[in-house]
């Protein structure tokens, strides 16, 4: 029993010495360098270079991957692409809405010095047949068909009584009594005539 106790007494300093030695060794280690930003490997692998067709010469929409061939200020034509705002377009270009691209509103990059770049001169109400030639009709919506301005539907409260599309919907009138004529000196059906069907002599 005494022999065992002596062994324990002598063993204790050894354990203490080992602990001190470990602490000293840790203190002598050089500090670890700070870790830099870690890039996600999967995200890095997904990163690809995409060639842009913007600015490539074209003669028609079929020459461009996204189907947009626009005019430039110098009279040439180049491919364009869809955009969300001006920041998506290169310097000297702007993001602008274009027509004749289906039911959805479409914006593409166009040269900022070309006011009607991207417009279809055959259908665009603002550039019908030529740049900066708007289609307007009094009392009616404008229409541009094959580059020629015409009259669209009459606006509320206006009617085309004379049948001449050149002067739009020239007759301002509000239908009353559901369009049924009455002897009241009012054009109830807005056909340009008053009290028709009644003897007002």
C-alpha positions as CSV (number, residue, x, y, z in Angstrom):
1,X,0.0,0.0,0.0
2,X,2.8,2.5,0.9
3,X,4.6,1.5,-2.3
4,X,1.5,2.3,-4.4
5,X,1.1,5.7,-2.7
6,X,4.7,6.6,-3.4
7,X,4.2,5.8,-7.1
8,X,1.2,8.1,-7.2
9,X,3.1,10.9,-5.5
10,X,6.0,10.7,-7.9
11,X,3.7,10.4,-10.9
12,X,1.8,13.6,-10.2
13,X,4.7,16.0,-11.0
14,X,5.2,14.2,-14.3
15,X,1.6,15.0,-15.4
16,X,2.0,18.6,-14.4
17,X,5.2,18.9,-16.3
18,X,3.6,17.5,-19.4
19,X,0.7,20.0,-19.2
20,X,3.2,22.9,-18.8
21,X,5.2,21.7,-21.7
22,X,2.1,21.5,-23.9
23,X,1.0,25.0,-23.0
24,X,4.5,26.3,-23.7
25,X,4.6,24.6,-27.1
26,X,1.2,26.1,-28.0
27,X,2.3,29.6,-26.9
28,X,5.4,29.3,-29.2
29,X,3.4,28.6,-32.3
30,X,3.2,31.4,-34.9
31,X,-0.3,33.0,-35.3
32,X,-2.4,31.5,-38.2
33,X,-2.9,33.8,-41.2
34,X,-6.3,35.4,-41.6
35,X,-8.5,33.5,-44.0
36,X,-9.5,35.3,-47.1
37,X,-12.9,35.3,-48.8
38,X,-14.0,31.8,-49.7
39,X,-15.5,31.4,-53.2
40,X,-18.2,28.9,-53.6
41,X,-16.8,26.2,-55.9
42,X,-20.2,25.5,-57.4
43,X,-20.8,29.1,-58.2
44,X,-17.4,29.4,-59.8
45,X,-18.1,26.4,-62.0
46,X,-21.4,27.9,-63.1
47,X,-19.8,31.1,-64.2
48,X,-19.6,31.3,-68.0
49,X,-18.7,33.8,-70.6
50,X,-21.6,34.7,-72.8
51,X,-20.9,36.3,-76.2
52,X,-23.2,39.3,-77.0
53,X,-24.5,40.0,-80.4
54,X,-25.2,43.6,-79.5
55,X,-23.8,45.9,-82.2
56,X,-23.1,43.2,-84.8
57,X,-24.0,44.3,-88.4
58,X,-27.4,43.0,-89.7
59,X,-29.8,43.6,-92.5
60,X,-32.9,42.0,-91.0
61,X,-34.2,40.7,-87.7
62,X,-33.4,37.1,-88.7
63,X,-29.7,38.0,-88.7
64,X,-29.8,38.6,-84.9
65,X,-30.1,35.9,-82.2
66,X,-32.8,37.8,-80.3
67,X,-34.5,39.0,-83.4
68,X,-33.9,42.8,-83.1
69,X,-32.1,44.6,-85.9
70,X,-32.1,48.4,-85.3
71,X,-31.1,51.5,-87.2
72,X,-28.1,53.6,-86.2
73,X,-27.5,57.3,-86.6
74,X,-25.0,56.7,-89.4
75,X,-27.6,54.8,-91.5
76,X,-26.4,51.3,-90.8
77,X,-28.2,48.5,-89.0
78,X,-27.0,46.4,-86.0
79,X,-28.3,43.7,-83.7
80,X,-29.8,44.6,-80.4
81,X,-30.8,42.7,-77.3
82,X,-33.5,42.9,-74.6
83,X,-32.9,45.1,-71.5
84,X,-34.5,46.0,-68.2
85,X,-33.1,49.5,-67.9
86,X,-30.3,51.8,-69.2
87,X,-27.7,50.1,-67.1
88,X,-28.1,46.9,-69.1
89,X,-27.0,48.8,-72.3
90,X,-23.5,49.9,-73.2
91,X,-22.4,53.5,-73.3
92,X,-24.1,55.5,-76.0
93,X,-27.2,53.2,-75.9
94,X,-30.4,53.4,-73.9
95,X,-33.2,51.0,-73.0
96,X,-36.4,51.8,-74.9
97,X,-39.8,50.2,-75.5
98,X,-40.4,48.9,-79.0
99,X,-43.6,48.0,-80.9
100,X,-44.7,45.1,-83.0
101,X,-43.2,42.5,-80.7
102,X,-46.3,40.6,-79.7
103,X,-48.7,41.2,-76.8
104,X,-45.9,41.7,-74.2
105,X,-44.2,45.0,-73.7
106,X,-40.6,44.7,-74.9
107,X,-37.6,46.9,-74.1
108,X,-34.3,46.7,-76.1
109,X,-31.1,48.6,-76.3
110,X,-31.0,51.3,-79.0
111,X,-28.5,54.0,-79.9
112,X,-29.4,57.1,-78.0
113,X,-28.8,59.3,-81.0
114,X,-31.3,57.4,-83.2
115,X,-34.8,58.6,-82.1
116,X,-36.7,55.9,-83.8
117,X,-34.2,53.0,-83.6
118,X,-36.1,49.8,-82.9
119,X,-39.4,51.2,-84.3
120,X,-41.3,49.4,-87.0
121,X,-42.1,52.1,-89.5
122,X,-44.9,50.0,-90.9
123,X,-46.9,49.9,-87.6
124,X,-45.5,52.4,-85.1
125,X,-47.9,55.2,-84.3
126,X,-45.1,57.5,-83.4
127,X,-43.0,56.8,-86.5
128,X,-45.4,55.8,-89.3
129,X,-43.7,55.5,-92.6
130,X,-40.9,57.7,-91.5
131,X,-39.0,58.6,-88.3
132,X,-40.9,61.2,-86.1
133,X,-44.1,61.0,-88.1
134,X,-46.9,60.4,-85.6
135,X,-50.4,59.2,-86.5
136,X,-53.1,61.4,-85.0
137,X,-56.9,61.5,-85.7
138,X,-59.3,64.0,-84.1
139,X,-61.7,62.2,-81.7
140,X,-60.2,58.8,-82.5
141,X,-57.3,56.5,-81.9
142,X,-54.6,56.7,-84.5
143,X,-53.6,53.8,-86.7
144,X,-50.6,52.9,-88.8
145,X,-51.0,50.2,-91.4
146,X,-48.2,49.5,-93.9
147,X,-46.5,52.8,-93.1
148,X,-49.7,54.8,-93.8
149,X,-51.6,56.7,-91.1
150,X,-55.3,56.0,-90.7
151,X,-58.2,56.3,-88.2
152,X,-58.6,53.8,-85.4
153,X,-61.7,53.4,-83.1
154,X,-63.6,56.5,-82.1
155,X,-63.0,57.7,-78.6
156,X,-65.9,57.8,-76.1
157,X,-68.2,60.7,-77.0
158,X,-67.1,61.0,-80.6
159,X,-68.6,59.6,-83.8
160,X,-67.7,59.4,-87.4
161,X,-70.8,60.7,-89.0
162,X,-69.5,61.8,-92.4
163,X,-67.6,58.6,-93.1
164,X,-64.4,60.4,-93.9
165,X,-61.5,58.8,-92.0
166,X,-59.3,61.8,-92.9
167,X,-61.0,64.0,-90.3
168,X,-61.3,61.3,-87.7
169,X,-64.4,61.0,-85.5
170,X,-65.5,64.6,-86.0
171,X,-68.9,64.5,-84.3
172,X,-69.0,65.0,-80.6
173,X,-72.2,63.5,-79.1
174,X,-73.4,61.5,-76.1
175,X,-76.0,58.8,-76.7
176,X,-79.1,59.3,-74.7
177,X,-82.3,57.2,-74.1
178,X,-80.3,54.1,-75.1
179,X,-80.1,55.5,-78.6
180,X,-83.9,55.6,-79.1
181,X,-85.0,58.8,-80.7
182,X,-87.6,61.0,-79.1
183,X,-89.2,64.2,-80.1
184,X,-87.0,66.3,-77.9
185,X,-84.7,68.3,-80.3
186,X,-81.8,66.0,-79.2
187,X,-79.8,63.7,-81.4
188,X,-80.4,60.7,-79.1
189,X,-78.6,58.1,-81.3
190,X,-75.7,60.4,-82.3
191,X,-76.2,59.9,-86.1
192,X,-76.1,63.6,-86.9
193,X,-79.9,63.9,-87.2
194,X,-82.4,65.2,-84.7
195,X,-85.9,63.8,-84.0
196,X,-85.9,61.6,-87.1
197,X,-89.1,59.7,-87.4
198,X,-91.2,62.5,-86.0
199,X,-93.2,65.1,-87.8
200,X,-91.7,68.4,-86.5
201,X,-93.2,70.6,-89.2
